[in-house]
Amino acid sequence: MDIVLSGIRSTGKLHIGNYFGALKNFVKMQHENQCYFFIADYHSLTTHPTPADLHGSVKQVFAEYLACGIDPEIATVFLQSDLPEVSELYLLLNMNAYIGELERTTSFKDKVRLQPENVNAGLLTYPVLMAADIIIHRATKVPVGKDQEQNLEMTRKFARRFNHMYKVDYFPEPTAYNFGKTLVKIPGLDGSGKMGKSEGNAIYLTDDAKTITKKVMKAVTDSGPTMQDQEPSEPIQNLFTIMQAVSESETLDYFKDQYKNCTIRYGDLKKQLAEDIVRFTDPFREKFEDIYSNNTYLRKLVNEGAEKARVSASQTLKDVREIMGFKAF
Ligand code: TRP
C-alpha cells in the first residue's frame, strides 16, 4: 500500500472539470491507499491574500472536498498551517536547497513574470515547502498535474540529497500517482480548450440550477451539421464530452444520432445537458451547504485531521533532528 499525499491549492471554488479530472479519482484512491489530503494554505500566502480571503477560501475548499466524498474517517484531511512540524522541516531543508536551482524552476520564473512587484522569498522556496509537505509523511506517491511535475522532481532531489548527505536511507523518493486512462478532461463551454477558472468558462459544483442553465444555454455551438455522418466540430464535441460525463448513455446516443442525421436542435441538446448537470451536481450542493454552515462540525474535523497528521509528522521530525545532529545531551 502506498502512502499518497495530495496538496490542495486553497484558491477558488471547484468546477466540474476539477471533479472529473481529479476528485473523482481521489475519492476512489482513498480506499486503496493510505491517503493524506491537505490544504496548502501557507503556499497561498505567496500571492498575499487578505486574511478574510485566506480564511474564506480555506473553509470553502475544505467543505467542497468533503462534499465530493473525501472521507475524513478513511483519509487524513488537514490544513498545512496546523502542522508546525512542516515549518520546521522546511527550515531544515532550506539549508540544503540552493538558490541557483530554485531560481531555475519554471514555476518561479513564471511567477517573476506574472507578479514582478511581489517576488518574495516564499516564492523562491515554494518547492522546499512543498517537499517538506510530502516527505514529512514519507509519502511515496503524489497525484500531480503537469504543472507540478518539476516541483515533485525537486522533492525527489531534496530527499535524495538528505539521504546522501547524512548517509541514511530515510526518505523515500516520491513519484507521481498516475490515474492512467481514468483521467477525464472536461472542456469549457466556450468552444475550445479545457474548463478552467481563469478561462472563465467553468461550471462550479456550487452553482445553482439557474446559473448552470444560463451558462449552458450560452455555450458556443456551430451552424449545424450539413451532411450525414459528419464529424462534430470542436464546440459540439465538447458538449458531447460533458454529456458523456454527466448524462445517461442513452441520452448521449440519442443526440449523437440526431447529429449524424442532421436533425439535431442545439437548443434541445443544451436544455438536456443543463438538466443533467443540475441533477448530477444537486447532491453535492446539498452536502456542501450542510457542511459549510456547520462550523462546529468543521472545527471538529479540522482538529481531528491535524491530530492524525501530526502523528507521522512529529515522528519524522524527531528522526530528522536526530539524524542531523540535534541530540539531547
Ligand atoms: N503546489 C501545489 C499546486 O499548486 C500545491 C501543493 C503544495 C502540493 N504542497 C503540495 C501538491 C504537496 C502536492 C503535494 O497545486
py3Dmol code that shows the C-alpha trace and the ligand (Angstrom):
import py3Dmol

protein = """\
ATOM      1  CA  MET A   1       0.000   0.000   0.000  1.00  0.00           C
ATOM      2  CA  ASP A   2       1.299   3.415  -0.905  1.00  0.00           C
ATOM      3  CA  ILE A   3       1.294   6.493   1.254  1.00  0.00           C
ATOM      4  CA  VAL A   4      -0.341   9.031  -1.014  1.00  0.00           C
ATOM      5  CA  LEU A   5      -0.313  12.725  -0.315  1.00  0.00           C
ATOM      6  CA  SER A   6      -2.279  15.370  -2.145  1.00  0.00           C
ATOM      7  CA  GLY A   7      -1.798  19.064  -1.679  1.00  0.00           C
ATOM      8  CA  ILE A   8      -4.734  21.240  -2.490  1.00  0.00           C
ATOM      9  CA  ARG A   9      -4.401  24.822  -3.611  1.00  0.00           C
ATOM     10  CA  SER A  10      -6.684  26.960  -1.476  1.00  0.00           C
ATOM     11  CA  THR A  11      -7.718  29.233  -4.271  1.00  0.00           C
ATOM     12  CA  GLY A  12     -11.230  29.332  -5.579  1.00  0.00           C
ATOM     13  CA  LYS A  13     -14.150  27.017  -5.971  1.00  0.00           C
ATOM     14  CA  LEU A  14     -14.174  23.619  -7.638  1.00  0.00           C
ATOM     15  CA  HIS A  15     -15.693  23.202 -11.080  1.00  0.00           C
ATOM     16  CA  ILE A  16     -16.916  20.069 -12.807  1.00  0.00           C
ATOM     17  CA  GLY A  17     -13.597  19.816 -14.658  1.00  0.00           C
ATOM     18  CA  ASN A  18     -11.821  19.515 -11.290  1.00  0.00           C
ATOM     19  CA  TYR A  19     -14.294  16.875 -10.227  1.00  0.00           C
ATOM     20  CA  PHE A  20     -13.866  14.597 -13.227  1.00  0.00           C
ATOM     21  CA  GLY A  21     -10.190  15.439 -13.599  1.00  0.00           C
ATOM     22  CA  ALA A  22      -9.007  14.585 -10.129  1.00  0.00           C
ATOM     23  CA  LEU A  23     -11.525  14.495  -7.323  1.00  0.00           C
ATOM     24  CA  LYS A  24     -13.450  11.522  -8.549  1.00  0.00           C
ATOM     25  CA  ASN A  25     -10.170   9.620  -8.577  1.00  0.00           C
ATOM     26  CA  PHE A  26      -9.205  10.918  -5.148  1.00  0.00           C
ATOM     27  CA  VAL A  27     -12.407   9.539  -3.715  1.00  0.00           C
ATOM     28  CA  LYS A  28     -11.583   6.120  -5.157  1.00  0.00           C
ATOM     29  CA  MET A  29      -7.911   6.306  -4.248  1.00  0.00           C
ATOM     30  CA  GLN A  30      -8.590   6.859  -0.539  1.00  0.00           C
ATOM     31  CA  HIS A  31      -9.914   3.299  -0.302  1.00  0.00           C
ATOM     32  CA  GLU A  32      -6.844   1.784  -1.926  1.00  0.00           C
ATOM     33  CA  ASN A  33      -4.037   3.651  -0.157  1.00  0.00           C
ATOM     34  CA  GLN A  34      -3.167   5.455   3.000  1.00  0.00           C
ATOM     35  CA  CYS A  35      -4.134   8.954   1.912  1.00  0.00           C
ATOM     36  CA  TYR A  36      -3.332  12.386   3.221  1.00  0.00           C
ATOM     37  CA  PHE A  37      -5.189  15.379   1.836  1.00  0.00           C
ATOM     38  CA  PHE A  38      -4.222  18.806   2.976  1.00  0.00           C
ATOM     39  CA  ILE A  39      -4.931  22.392   2.087  1.00  0.00           C
ATOM     40  CA  ALA A  40      -1.755  24.285   1.226  1.00  0.00           C
ATOM     41  CA  ASP A  41      -2.715  27.495   2.986  1.00  0.00           C
ATOM     42  CA  TYR A  42       0.876  28.584   3.662  1.00  0.00           C
ATOM     43  CA  HIS A  43       1.647  28.315  -0.031  1.00  0.00           C
ATOM     44  CA  SER A  44      -1.202  30.643  -0.864  1.00  0.00           C
ATOM     45  CA  LEU A  45       0.483  33.415   1.149  1.00  0.00           C
ATOM     46  CA  THR A  46       2.923  33.873  -1.734  1.00  0.00           C
ATOM     47  CA  THR A  47       0.236  35.873  -3.525  1.00  0.00           C
ATOM     48  CA  HIS A  48      -0.706  37.991  -0.452  1.00  0.00           C
ATOM     49  CA  PRO A  49      -4.406  37.229   0.085  1.00  0.00           C
ATOM     50  CA  THR A  50      -6.276  39.314   2.655  1.00  0.00           C
ATOM     51  CA  PRO A  51      -6.866  37.487   5.966  1.00  0.00           C
ATOM     52  CA  ALA A  52     -10.578  37.269   5.151  1.00  0.00           C
ATOM     53  CA  ASP A  53      -9.915  35.828   1.691  1.00  0.00           C
ATOM     54  CA  LEU A  54      -7.424  33.323   3.050  1.00  0.00           C
ATOM     55  CA  HIS A  55      -9.800  32.124   5.748  1.00  0.00           C
ATOM     56  CA  GLY A  56     -12.796  32.080   3.421  1.00  0.00           C
ATOM     57  CA  SER A  57     -11.159  30.061   0.691  1.00  0.00           C
ATOM     58  CA  VAL A  58      -9.716  27.505   3.095  1.00  0.00           C
ATOM     59  CA  LYS A  59     -13.176  26.917   4.514  1.00  0.00           C
ATOM     60  CA  GLN A  60     -14.708  26.739   1.046  1.00  0.00           C
ATOM     61  CA  VAL A  61     -12.187  24.222  -0.278  1.00  0.00           C
ATOM     62  CA  PHE A  62     -12.280  22.098   2.854  1.00  0.00           C
ATOM     63  CA  ALA A  63     -16.070  21.823   2.720  1.00  0.00           C
ATOM     64  CA  GLU A  64     -16.001  21.137  -1.027  1.00  0.00           C
ATOM     65  CA  TYR A  65     -13.590  18.231  -0.731  1.00  0.00           C
ATOM     66  CA  LEU A  66     -15.721  16.645   1.943  1.00  0.00           C
ATOM     67  CA  ALA A  67     -18.873  17.233  -0.094  1.00  0.00           C
ATOM     68  CA  CYS A  68     -17.229  15.437  -3.031  1.00  0.00           C
ATOM     69  CA  GLY A  69     -16.715  12.329  -0.945  1.00  0.00           C
ATOM     70  CA  ILE A  70     -13.304  12.667   0.661  1.00  0.00           C
ATOM     71  CA  ASP A  71     -13.935  10.824   3.887  1.00  0.00           C
ATOM     72  CA  PRO A  72     -12.088  12.042   6.994  1.00  0.00           C
ATOM     73  CA  GLU A  73     -12.774   8.689   8.651  1.00  0.00           C
ATOM     74  CA  ILE A  74     -10.752   6.951   5.951  1.00  0.00           C
ATOM     75  CA  ALA A  75      -8.196   9.541   4.845  1.00  0.00           C
ATOM     76  CA  THR A  76      -6.308  12.125   6.870  1.00  0.00           C
ATOM     77  CA  VAL A  77      -7.615  15.559   5.943  1.00  0.00           C
ATOM     78  CA  PHE A  78      -5.927  18.613   7.406  1.00  0.00           C
ATOM     79  CA  LEU A  79      -4.598  22.126   6.963  1.00  0.00           C
ATOM     80  CA  GLN A  80      -0.917  22.682   6.269  1.00  0.00           C
ATOM     81  CA  SER A  81      -0.757  25.520   8.803  1.00  0.00           C
ATOM     82  CA  ASP A  82      -1.916  23.179  11.594  1.00  0.00           C
ATOM     83  CA  LEU A  83       1.349  21.235  11.414  1.00  0.00           C
ATOM     84  CA  PRO A  84       4.197  23.234  12.983  1.00  0.00           C
ATOM     85  CA  GLU A  85       6.421  20.260  12.073  1.00  0.00           C
ATOM     86  CA  VAL A  86       6.113  21.212   8.406  1.00  0.00           C
ATOM     87  CA  SER A  87       7.524  24.686   9.015  1.00  0.00           C
ATOM     88  CA  GLU A  88      10.405  23.244  10.964  1.00  0.00           C
ATOM     89  CA  LEU A  89      11.276  20.692   8.313  1.00  0.00           C
ATOM     90  CA  TYR A  90      11.032  23.490   5.741  1.00  0.00           C
ATOM     91  CA  LEU A  91      13.623  25.455   7.706  1.00  0.00           C
ATOM     92  CA  LEU A  92      15.935  22.468   7.891  1.00  0.00           C
ATOM     93  CA  LEU A  93      15.550  21.622   4.207  1.00  0.00           C
ATOM     94  CA  ASN A  94      16.206  25.230   3.225  1.00  0.00           C
ATOM     95  CA  MET A  95      19.781  24.836   4.450  1.00  0.00           C
ATOM     96  CA  ASN A  96      20.385  22.244   1.773  1.00  0.00           C
ATOM     97  CA  ALA A  97      18.463  23.893  -1.035  1.00  0.00           C
ATOM     98  CA  TYR A  98      20.423  26.113  -3.375  1.00  0.00           C
ATOM     99  CA  ILE A  99      19.358  29.482  -4.703  1.00  0.00           C
ATOM    100  CA  GLY A 100      20.553  28.571  -8.187  1.00  0.00           C
ATOM    101  CA  GLU A 101      18.369  25.509  -8.521  1.00  0.00           C
ATOM    102  CA  LEU A 102      15.379  27.306  -7.031  1.00  0.00           C
ATOM    103  CA  GLU A 103      15.753  30.232  -9.409  1.00  0.00           C
ATOM    104  CA  ARG A 104      15.813  27.850 -12.349  1.00  0.00           C
ATOM    105  CA  THR A 105      12.398  26.260 -11.683  1.00  0.00           C
ATOM    106  CA  THR A 106       9.780  27.065 -14.287  1.00  0.00           C
ATOM    107  CA  SER A 107       7.110  27.953 -11.759  1.00  0.00           C
ATOM    108  CA  PHE A 108       9.402  30.509 -10.123  1.00  0.00           C
ATOM    109  CA  LYS A 109      10.320  32.066 -13.461  1.00  0.00           C
ATOM    110  CA  ASP A 110       6.621  32.207 -14.359  1.00  0.00           C
ATOM    111  CA  LYS A 111       5.787  33.988 -11.114  1.00  0.00           C
ATOM    112  CA  VAL A 112       8.574  36.505 -11.631  1.00  0.00           C
ATOM    113  CA  ARG A 113       6.966  37.315 -14.943  1.00  0.00           C
ATOM    114  CA  LEU A 114       3.401  37.361 -13.593  1.00  0.00           C
ATOM    115  CA  GLN A 115       3.970  39.274 -10.358  1.00  0.00           C
ATOM    116  CA  PRO A 116       7.209  41.262 -10.772  1.00  0.00           C
ATOM    117  CA  GLU A 117       6.108  43.558  -7.944  1.00  0.00           C
ATOM    118  CA  ASN A 118       5.997  40.647  -5.484  1.00  0.00           C
ATOM    119  CA  VAL A 119       8.939  38.303  -5.967  1.00  0.00           C
ATOM    120  CA  ASN A 120       9.124  37.205  -2.343  1.00  0.00           C
ATOM    121  CA  ALA A 121      11.435  34.630  -0.764  1.00  0.00           C
ATOM    122  CA  GLY A 122       8.453  32.353  -0.207  1.00  0.00           C
ATOM    123  CA  LEU A 123       8.030  32.091  -3.959  1.00  0.00           C
ATOM    124  CA  LEU A 124      11.657  31.119  -4.369  1.00  0.00           C
ATOM    125  CA  THR A 125      11.460  28.441  -1.686  1.00  0.00           C
ATOM    126  CA  TYR A 126       7.998  27.250  -2.703  1.00  0.00           C
ATOM    127  CA  PRO A 127       9.400  23.859  -3.841  1.00  0.00           C
ATOM    128  CA  VAL A 128      11.146  23.419  -0.496  1.00  0.00           C
ATOM    129  CA  LEU A 129       7.906  23.888   1.431  1.00  0.00           C
ATOM    130  CA  MET A 130       6.201  21.509  -0.966  1.00  0.00           C
ATOM    131  CA  ALA A 131       8.947  18.943  -0.407  1.00  0.00           C
ATOM    132  CA  ALA A 132       8.501  19.321   3.359  1.00  0.00           C
ATOM    133  CA  ASP A 133       4.737  18.717   2.941  1.00  0.00           C
ATOM    134  CA  ILE A 134       5.412  15.489   1.123  1.00  0.00           C
ATOM    135  CA  ILE A 135       8.368  13.911   2.846  1.00  0.00           C
ATOM    136  CA  ILE A 136       7.200  14.723   6.356  1.00  0.00           C
ATOM    137  CA  HIS A 137       4.722  11.860   5.916  1.00  0.00           C
ATOM    138  CA  ARG A 138       7.286   9.880   3.935  1.00  0.00           C
ATOM    139  CA  ALA A 139       4.776   9.729   1.130  1.00  0.00           C
ATOM    140  CA  THR A 140       5.589   7.512  -1.841  1.00  0.00           C
ATOM    141  CA  LYS A 141       3.010   8.777  -4.321  1.00  0.00           C
ATOM    142  CA  VAL A 142       1.749  12.256  -5.110  1.00  0.00           C
ATOM    143  CA  PRO A 143      -1.018  12.977  -7.619  1.00  0.00           C
ATOM    144  CA  VAL A 144       0.188  15.996  -9.567  1.00  0.00           C
ATOM    145  CA  GLY A 145      -0.776  17.740 -12.754  1.00  0.00           C
ATOM    146  CA  LYS A 146       1.737  18.577 -15.468  1.00  0.00           C
ATOM    147  CA  ASP A 147       2.453  21.973 -13.905  1.00  0.00           C
ATOM    148  CA  GLN A 148       3.641  20.368 -10.665  1.00  0.00           C
ATOM    149  CA  GLU A 149       5.939  17.712 -12.083  1.00  0.00           C
ATOM    150  CA  GLN A 150       9.016  19.835 -11.713  1.00  0.00           C
ATOM    151  CA  ASN A 151       8.197  20.560  -8.079  1.00  0.00           C
ATOM    152  CA  LEU A 152       7.902  16.844  -7.465  1.00  0.00           C
ATOM    153  CA  GLU A 153      11.252  16.333  -9.165  1.00  0.00           C
ATOM    154  CA  MET A 154      12.708  18.876  -6.726  1.00  0.00           C
ATOM    155  CA  THR A 155      11.190  16.937  -3.846  1.00  0.00           C
ATOM    156  CA  ARG A 156      12.972  13.812  -5.018  1.00  0.00           C
ATOM    157  CA  LYS A 157      16.182  15.763  -5.279  1.00  0.00           C
ATOM    158  CA  PHE A 158      15.878  17.133  -1.736  1.00  0.00           C
ATOM    159  CA  ALA A 159      15.020  13.703  -0.346  1.00  0.00           C
ATOM    160  CA  ARG A 160      17.949  12.108  -2.162  1.00  0.00           C
ATOM    161  CA  ARG A 161      20.275  14.874  -1.062  1.00  0.00           C
ATOM    162  CA  PHE A 162      19.277  14.434   2.565  1.00  0.00           C
ATOM    163  CA  ASN A 163      19.847  10.684   2.419  1.00  0.00           C
ATOM    164  CA  HIS A 164      23.190  11.169   0.718  1.00  0.00           C
ATOM    165  CA  MET A 165      24.387  13.970   2.958  1.00  0.00           C
ATOM    166  CA  TYR A 166      23.626  12.156   6.187  1.00  0.00           C
ATOM    167  CA  LYS A 167      24.399   8.674   4.858  1.00  0.00           C
ATOM    168  CA  VAL A 168      20.963   7.333   5.658  1.00  0.00           C
ATOM    169  CA  ASP A 169      18.194   5.702   3.712  1.00  0.00           C
ATOM    170  CA  TYR A 170      15.467   7.661   5.414  1.00  0.00           C
ATOM    171  CA  PHE A 171      13.269   9.471   2.920  1.00  0.00           C
ATOM    172  CA  PRO A 172      11.652   7.611   0.051  1.00  0.00           C
ATOM    173  CA  GLU A 173      11.703   9.424  -3.299  1.00  0.00           C
ATOM    174  CA  PRO A 174       8.049  10.069  -4.124  1.00  0.00           C
ATOM    175  CA  THR A 175       6.757   9.568  -7.640  1.00  0.00           C
ATOM    176  CA  ALA A 176       3.662  10.826  -9.416  1.00  0.00           C
ATOM    177  CA  TYR A 177       0.444   8.949  -8.771  1.00  0.00           C
ATOM    178  CA  ASN A 178      -0.815   8.001 -12.158  1.00  0.00           C
ATOM    179  CA  PHE A 179      -4.548   7.766 -12.742  1.00  0.00           C
ATOM    180  CA  GLY A 180      -3.940   6.421 -16.232  1.00  0.00           C
ATOM    181  CA  LYS A 181      -6.900   6.312 -18.547  1.00  0.00           C
ATOM    182  CA  THR A 182      -9.410   7.292 -15.895  1.00  0.00           C
ATOM    183  CA  LEU A 183      -8.325  10.925 -16.143  1.00  0.00           C
ATOM    184  CA  VAL A 184     -11.102  12.755 -17.950  1.00  0.00           C
ATOM    185  CA  LYS A 185     -10.519  16.192 -19.418  1.00  0.00           C
ATOM    186  CA  ILE A 186     -13.648  18.294 -19.298  1.00  0.00           C
ATOM    187  CA  PRO A 187     -13.698  21.030 -21.945  1.00  0.00           C
ATOM    188  CA  GLY A 188     -15.046  24.523 -21.416  1.00  0.00           C
ATOM    189  CA  LEU A 189     -18.290  25.921 -22.795  1.00  0.00           C
ATOM    190  CA  ASP A 190     -16.577  28.463 -24.995  1.00  0.00           C
ATOM    191  CA  GLY A 191     -15.863  26.216 -27.948  1.00  0.00           C
ATOM    192  CA  SER A 192     -12.281  25.180 -27.370  1.00  0.00           C
ATOM    193  CA  GLY A 193      -9.810  24.331 -24.651  1.00  0.00           C
ATOM    194  CA  LYS A 194     -10.365  22.853 -21.223  1.00  0.00           C
ATOM    195  CA  MET A 195     -12.592  24.037 -18.437  1.00  0.00           C
ATOM    196  CA  GLY A 196     -10.780  26.360 -16.088  1.00  0.00           C
ATOM    197  CA  LYS A 197     -11.334  29.061 -13.535  1.00  0.00           C
ATOM    198  CA  SER A 198      -9.033  31.536 -15.240  1.00  0.00           C
ATOM    199  CA  GLU A 199     -10.574  30.745 -18.625  1.00  0.00           C
ATOM    200  CA  GLY A 200     -13.924  31.988 -17.311  1.00  0.00           C
ATOM    201  CA  ASN A 201     -15.746  29.048 -18.901  1.00  0.00           C
ATOM    202  CA  ALA A 202     -16.404  26.893 -15.859  1.00  0.00           C
ATOM    203  CA  ILE A 203     -19.478  25.436 -14.230  1.00  0.00           C
ATOM    204  CA  TYR A 204     -18.896  25.287 -10.496  1.00  0.00           C
ATOM    205  CA  LEU A 205     -20.114  22.444  -8.334  1.00  0.00           C
ATOM    206  CA  THR A 206     -21.786  25.033  -6.123  1.00  0.00           C
ATOM    207  CA  ASP A 207     -23.541  26.854  -8.991  1.00  0.00           C
ATOM    208  CA  ASP A 208     -27.322  26.785  -8.587  1.00  0.00           C
ATOM    209  CA  ALA A 209     -29.695  25.424 -11.239  1.00  0.00           C
ATOM    210  CA  LYS A 210     -30.395  28.832 -12.719  1.00  0.00           C
ATOM    211  CA  THR A 211     -26.735  29.718 -13.096  1.00  0.00           C
ATOM    212  CA  ILE A 212     -25.919  26.338 -14.627  1.00  0.00           C
ATOM    213  CA  THR A 213     -28.762  26.622 -17.128  1.00  0.00           C
ATOM    214  CA  LYS A 214     -27.736  30.120 -18.099  1.00  0.00           C
ATOM    215  CA  LYS A 215     -24.114  29.082 -18.658  1.00  0.00           C
ATOM    216  CA  VAL A 216     -25.024  26.007 -20.698  1.00  0.00           C
ATOM    217  CA  MET A 217     -27.560  27.854 -22.864  1.00  0.00           C
ATOM    218  CA  LYS A 218     -24.829  30.348 -23.733  1.00  0.00           C
ATOM    219  CA  ALA A 219     -22.332  27.634 -24.755  1.00  0.00           C
ATOM    220  CA  VAL A 220     -20.708  28.093 -28.159  1.00  0.00           C
ATOM    221  CA  THR A 221     -22.080  25.876 -30.945  1.00  0.00           C
ATOM    222  CA  ASP A 222     -21.796  25.925 -34.740  1.00  0.00           C
ATOM    223  CA  SER A 223     -24.233  26.431 -37.603  1.00  0.00           C
ATOM    224  CA  GLY A 224     -25.247  22.763 -37.572  1.00  0.00           C
ATOM    225  CA  PRO A 225     -24.335  19.605 -39.490  1.00  0.00           C
ATOM    226  CA  THR A 226     -24.884  19.756 -43.253  1.00  0.00           C
ATOM    227  CA  MET A 227     -24.052  16.185 -44.258  1.00  0.00           C
ATOM    228  CA  GLN A 228     -24.991  12.765 -42.936  1.00  0.00           C
ATOM    229  CA  ASP A 229     -22.394  11.219 -40.608  1.00  0.00           C
ATOM    230  CA  GLN A 230     -20.369  14.377 -40.351  1.00  0.00           C
ATOM    231  CA  GLU A 231     -17.726  14.549 -37.592  1.00  0.00           C
ATOM    232  CA  PRO A 232     -18.872  17.036 -34.959  1.00  0.00           C
ATOM    233  CA  SER A 233     -16.953  20.306 -34.796  1.00  0.00           C
ATOM    234  CA  GLU A 234     -14.969  21.047 -31.635  1.00  0.00           C
ATOM    235  CA  PRO A 235     -17.644  23.065 -29.780  1.00  0.00           C
ATOM    236  CA  ILE A 236     -20.232  20.342 -30.345  1.00  0.00           C
ATOM    237  CA  GLN A 237     -17.825  17.549 -29.483  1.00  0.00           C
ATOM    238  CA  ASN A 238     -17.150  19.445 -26.250  1.00  0.00           C
ATOM    239  CA  LEU A 239     -20.822  19.429 -25.328  1.00  0.00           C
ATOM    240  CA  PHE A 240     -20.917  15.685 -26.063  1.00  0.00           C
ATOM    241  CA  THR A 241     -17.878  15.163 -23.842  1.00  0.00           C
ATOM    242  CA  ILE A 242     -19.548  16.911 -20.919  1.00  0.00           C
ATOM    243  CA  MET A 243     -22.718  14.974 -21.620  1.00  0.00           C
ATOM    244  CA  GLN A 244     -20.805  11.727 -21.542  1.00  0.00           C
ATOM    245  CA  ALA A 245     -19.641  12.587 -18.028  1.00  0.00           C
ATOM    246  CA  VAL A 246     -22.992  13.610 -16.528  1.00  0.00           C
ATOM    247  CA  SER A 247     -25.801  12.049 -18.595  1.00  0.00           C
ATOM    248  CA  GLU A 248     -27.192   8.572 -19.190  1.00  0.00           C
ATOM    249  CA  SER A 249     -25.547   6.860 -22.145  1.00  0.00           C
ATOM    250  CA  GLU A 250     -28.923   6.655 -23.962  1.00  0.00           C
ATOM    251  CA  THR A 251     -29.191  10.433 -23.819  1.00  0.00           C
ATOM    252  CA  LEU A 252     -25.777  10.873 -25.383  1.00  0.00           C
ATOM    253  CA  ASP A 253     -26.530   8.268 -28.076  1.00  0.00           C
ATOM    254  CA  TYR A 254     -29.825   9.974 -28.864  1.00  0.00           C
ATOM    255  CA  PHE A 255     -28.228  13.369 -29.512  1.00  0.00           C
ATOM    256  CA  LYS A 256     -25.280  11.872 -31.362  1.00  0.00           C
ATOM    257  CA  ASP A 257     -27.707  10.096 -33.698  1.00  0.00           C
ATOM    258  CA  GLN A 258     -29.626  13.298 -34.202  1.00  0.00           C
ATOM    259  CA  TYR A 259     -26.378  14.992 -35.079  1.00  0.00           C
ATOM    260  CA  LYS A 260     -25.487  12.268 -37.567  1.00  0.00           C
ATOM    261  CA  ASN A 261     -28.787  12.525 -39.396  1.00  0.00           C
ATOM    262  CA  CYS A 262     -28.765  16.328 -39.244  1.00  0.00           C
ATOM    263  CA  THR A 263     -31.970  16.697 -37.230  1.00  0.00           C
ATOM    264  CA  ILE A 264     -30.299  17.955 -34.061  1.00  0.00           C
ATOM    265  CA  ARG A 265     -31.546  21.112 -32.397  1.00  0.00           C
ATOM    266  CA  TYR A 266     -28.818  22.599 -30.259  1.00  0.00           C
ATOM    267  CA  GLY A 267     -31.394  24.259 -28.010  1.00  0.00           C
ATOM    268  CA  ASP A 268     -32.720  20.820 -27.035  1.00  0.00           C
ATOM    269  CA  LEU A 269     -29.233  19.441 -26.548  1.00  0.00           C
ATOM    270  CA  LYS A 270     -28.312  22.277 -24.226  1.00  0.00           C
ATOM    271  CA  LYS A 271     -31.548  22.079 -22.289  1.00  0.00           C
ATOM    272  CA  GLN A 272     -30.986  18.385 -21.656  1.00  0.00           C
ATOM    273  CA  LEU A 273     -27.328  18.935 -20.787  1.00  0.00           C
ATOM    274  CA  ALA A 274     -28.195  21.687 -18.309  1.00  0.00           C
ATOM    275  CA  GLU A 275     -30.803  19.457 -16.664  1.00  0.00           C
ATOM    276  CA  ASP A 276     -28.340  16.599 -16.367  1.00  0.00           C
ATOM    277  CA  ILE A 277     -25.600  18.781 -14.913  1.00  0.00           C
ATOM    278  CA  VAL A 278     -28.043  20.118 -12.350  1.00  0.00           C
ATOM    279  CA  ARG A 279     -29.150  16.597 -11.470  1.00  0.00           C
ATOM    280  CA  PHE A 280     -25.562  15.457 -11.215  1.00  0.00           C
ATOM    281  CA  THR A 281     -24.403  18.339  -9.003  1.00  0.00           C
ATOM    282  CA  ASP A 282     -27.530  18.546  -6.814  1.00  0.00           C
ATOM    283  CA  PRO A 283     -26.394  16.114  -4.095  1.00  0.00           C
ATOM    284  CA  PHE A 284     -23.043  17.848  -3.990  1.00  0.00           C
ATOM    285  CA  ARG A 285     -24.622  21.265  -3.409  1.00  0.00           C
ATOM    286  CA  GLU A 286     -26.838  19.921  -0.695  1.00  0.00           C
ATOM    287  CA  LYS A 287     -23.995  18.227   1.146  1.00  0.00           C
ATOM    288  CA  PHE A 288     -21.758  21.251   0.707  1.00  0.00           C
ATOM    289  CA  GLU A 289     -24.288  23.601   2.245  1.00  0.00           C
ATOM    290  CA  ASP A 290     -24.810  21.274   5.207  1.00  0.00           C
ATOM    291  CA  ILE A 291     -21.102  21.097   5.897  1.00  0.00           C
ATOM    292  CA  TYR A 292     -20.295  24.728   5.154  1.00  0.00           C
ATOM    293  CA  SER A 293     -22.935  26.071   7.510  1.00  0.00           C
ATOM    294  CA  ASN A 294     -21.806  23.869  10.391  1.00  0.00           C
ATOM    295  CA  ASN A 295     -18.757  25.495  11.950  1.00  0.00           C
ATOM    296  CA  THR A 296     -18.783  23.206  14.968  1.00  0.00           C
ATOM    297  CA  TYR A 297     -18.548  20.176  12.731  1.00  0.00           C
ATOM    298  CA  LEU A 298     -15.851  21.755  10.567  1.00  0.00           C
ATOM    299  CA  ARG A 299     -13.785  22.697  13.587  1.00  0.00           C
ATOM    300  CA  LYS A 300     -14.037  19.164  14.926  1.00  0.00           C
ATOM    301  CA  LEU A 301     -12.876  17.665  11.632  1.00  0.00           C
ATOM    302  CA  VAL A 302     -10.009  20.112  11.243  1.00  0.00           C
ATOM    303  CA  ASN A 303      -8.802  19.380  14.772  1.00  0.00           C
ATOM    304  CA  GLU A 304      -9.047  15.644  14.347  1.00  0.00           C
ATOM    305  CA  GLY A 305      -7.286  15.835  10.988  1.00  0.00           C
ATOM    306  CA  ALA A 306      -4.420  17.831  12.464  1.00  0.00           C
ATOM    307  CA  GLU A 307      -4.070  15.381  15.308  1.00  0.00           C
ATOM    308  CA  LYS A 308      -3.915  12.419  12.926  1.00  0.00           C
ATOM    309  CA  ALA A 309      -1.457  14.136  10.590  1.00  0.00           C
ATOM    310  CA  ARG A 310       0.818  15.124  13.424  1.00  0.00           C
ATOM    311  CA  VAL A 311       1.464  11.503  14.325  1.00  0.00           C
ATOM    312  CA  SER A 312       3.626  10.884  11.255  1.00  0.00           C
ATOM    313  CA  ALA A 313       4.864  14.476  11.084  1.00  0.00           C
ATOM    314  CA  SER A 314       6.234  14.539  14.609  1.00  0.00           C
ATOM    315  CA  GLN A 315       7.865  11.138  14.220  1.00  0.00           C
ATOM    316  CA  THR A 316       9.652  12.263  11.053  1.00  0.00           C
ATOM    317  CA  LEU A 317      10.798  15.488  12.595  1.00  0.00           C
ATOM    318  CA  LYS A 318      12.132  13.694  15.638  1.00  0.00           C
ATOM    319  CA  ASP A 319      14.106  11.319  13.403  1.00  0.00           C
ATOM    320  CA  VAL A 320      15.372  14.110  11.158  1.00  0.00           C
ATOM    321  CA  ARG A 321      16.595  16.227  14.050  1.00  0.00           C
ATOM    322  CA  GLU A 322      18.429  13.265  15.433  1.00  0.00           C
ATOM    323  CA  ILE A 323      19.967  12.383  12.055  1.00  0.00           C
ATOM    324  CA  MET A 324      21.140  15.968  11.590  1.00  0.00           C
ATOM    325  CA  GLY A 325      22.783  16.097  14.988  1.00  0.00           C
ATOM    326  CA  PHE A 326      20.221  17.810  17.170  1.00  0.00           C
ATOM    327  CA  LYS A 327      20.542  15.427  20.048  1.00  0.00           C
ATOM    328  CA  ALA A 328      19.931  15.684  23.750  1.00  0.00           C
ATOM    329  CA  PHE A 329      22.964  15.899  25.987  1.00  0.00           C
TER     330      PHE A 329
END
"""
ligand_1 = """\
15
LIG
N 1.912 23.290 -5.451
C 0.686 22.544 -5.491
C -0.283 23.207 -6.516
O -0.118 24.361 -6.828
C 0.010 22.513 -4.153
C 0.856 21.779 -3.188
C 1.513 22.285 -2.103
C 1.115 20.379 -3.192
N 2.143 21.294 -1.435
C 1.930 20.125 -2.078
C 0.723 19.347 -4.035
C 2.368 18.830 -1.809
C 1.164 18.055 -3.757
C 1.979 17.805 -2.663
O -1.169 22.561 -6.977
"""
view = py3Dmol.view(width=600, height=400)
view.addModel(protein, "pdb")
view.setStyle({"model": 0}, {"cartoon": {"style": "trace"}})
view.addModel(ligand_1, "xyz")
view.setStyle({"model": 1}, {"stick": {}})
view.zoomTo()
view.show()
